[in-house]
Structures are given as C-alpha cells and as structure tokens.
Amino acid sequence: MQSQVPTAPYVGLWSRLPDFDPHVLGGFMTERRTVRMSLMRGTLHLVTARDALAMRPLYQGMAERLFLHASPFGQKLAGLDLDPVLAEGRRALEERPRTISELRRILTQRWPGWDADSLAYAVRYLLPLVQVTPRGVWGSTGQPKLATLEAWLGHPTDPQPSIDDLVLRYFASYGPASTADLQSWSGLVRMGDVVERLRPRLVTFRDDRGRELFDLPDAPRPDADTPAPLRFLPEYDNVLLGFADRRRFVPDERFTRVFISELTVGSFLVDGLVAGAWRSEEKDGTATLKLLPGIPLDLAQHAEIADEGERLVRFIRPRANRYEVTLLDGW
C-alpha cells in the first residue's frame, strides 16, 4: 500500500475491506510483520516483511539511478568513495534507529569537507532501510527514524529475488495493463524483456488506442456495465499511480480540475471515475471533510458522497466531538 502519508494505507484499506480494523494493521507494524520503506518509484510503501526482503533487492539499481541522476545529492558527492560512507551509515543504523539529522551529524564527523545532506541521503537512497515504529502506527506519532531492513527484521534480503513474481503480481492486481503501465507503477526500466518472457503465461488485449494489454488468464474481468461503487482513496493511491495511461480513471477533461498538486490530496471515485478531491481537518473538536468536486454531481450523488464522507471523517478523526462534510468550489 502506498504510504507516503502515514495514514494512507489505513484509508486505502478502509475503502477496500469491510469491517477494516486499523489497530490490527498497526499491530502488524509494531510486531514487525509489516514495514514502511522505499520501493516502487522510490516512494514509501507499506509491505509485509516477507515482501520487503524479497522485493528490495529488485530496486537497488533504481535507487542508485535516483540518487546519482535524479536527486541533487549524487552530484555533490562526485569523486567520493561511497563504500565507506555506506558502511558507516549501516553501522550507525544497526546500532539503533536514527533520524536523518542524527545520521548527518555522524557522517560529517568522518567526512567534514562534504555536503552533510548528501552524505546522509546517500545512505537513505542506497541502503535498504525502513522507517521504524511508532511512525506509521495508527493513533501514534513519532519522528521518522531509520534502521536497516535486515537489522529491523532479523533476516537477510532475498539473495535470488524474482522479477517475474513481481511482474505477475502487478498484472494480478492491475491488469489488463501495458508494459508502460508496469514501468510507471514500478519505477523499473526495460521491463519489455520480462513481459516477453512471461507472455506464454499471460493473455493479451488491445485498448481503444491499439496498445497491447496483458493480464493473467484466470483474472476477473467484470463487464463494462458492472456498477462501480463510490470510493474514497487516500493521497497517492496506487489505483491511480499504477498506470502510465490513467484515462481509465481520469478522463482527460477532468484531470486539471481533480488532480490538485499532483495527488497530495485524496480523491473520490463515482462510477469508477475520479470525480473530485478531498481532505480533512479538525478544529475546536469539529472534524470536517472538505470535498472539491471535479464534475457536476446530481442530488443522489451528493447524498451518497456526504454519507460515505461522514463515515470516512469519523474513521480518520475518531476523537472529534462533531463531524461535518462540506462541498467547496475551491480550496
């Protein structure tokens, strides 16, 4: 589950599972059965411990590319041998979880002539790390502190990770989808060869633009007229970020009105399409869910959205005394 925002996995599972109990998931985190770490696209995700150990090695090359070519930090360390930096960072984080600031102070003592942020983020990008609890636990707060994945879980990463398993699981969740969709979701490149190798295990389709789409043979594919219930999605939800072509959820004419600040707010779906954005706030004991529609809504849709929206804000803000749902013309 996407976890750039610590509460996002809870909202995402609340929208997907009946009778979802956030404290159960919080317990999994405390028990180290799930972890928050950078994976797909170099962004934070909540995954099981087993998946973390199996998947993180697949993303090492991507992490290196992001650090060296897509961040401001790699260039500032040009010419520096990073192996000793990573070794010192690993030692410090295996000693105990630390914040980026703590890591920065430790590393600048050894390498005083180099940019402090870049030293710390070299460790952040290039080592398999997790954000430790209580950060991300339902109802808890805490500074983001880092530990190595292996030290936190007490197990080594998979020495033979399977890219085929990752690709098949993607199509199981998001198919029918294209190779470009797969690459957009994963952040990995040159996935065409993997898809070709797996072609005998897949079925193919063509979309309205003639793109080839792949899926698992026994995957459910509902009829086009199957009703899609109203759903509230959290910030950066993979339902929307799982595709290069998002037209299946966001028709082009709705995109600019709904996707506020690159999905830094939640969204809601009407009839399977993004129909607006939402965010919540609490003040003086009143929790408010603010909705920004991206399309005209009829009275029945207003009523359904208000009802489901109140359920959502009660879930997100359980300690409030009053609850409101407000439709806005703009933030």
Secondary structure, DSSP 4 states (H G I P E B T S, - for coil): -B-SSTTHHHHHHHHHSTT--HHHHHHHHHTTSEEEEE-GGG-EEEEEHHHHHHHGGGGHHHHHHIIIIISSHHHHTTTS-HHHHHHHHHHHHHHS-B-HHHHHHHHHHH-TTS-HHHHHHHHHHHS-EEEPTTTTSTT------EEEHHHHHTSPPPSS--HHHHHHHHHHHH-SB-HHHHHHHH-----HHHHHHHGGG-EEEE-TT--EEEE-TT-----TT-----EEE-TT-HHHHT-S-GGGTS-HHHHHHH-TTTT-SEEEEETTEEEEEEEEEEETTEEEEEEEESS---HHHHHHHHHHHHHHHHHH-TT-SEEEEEE-S--
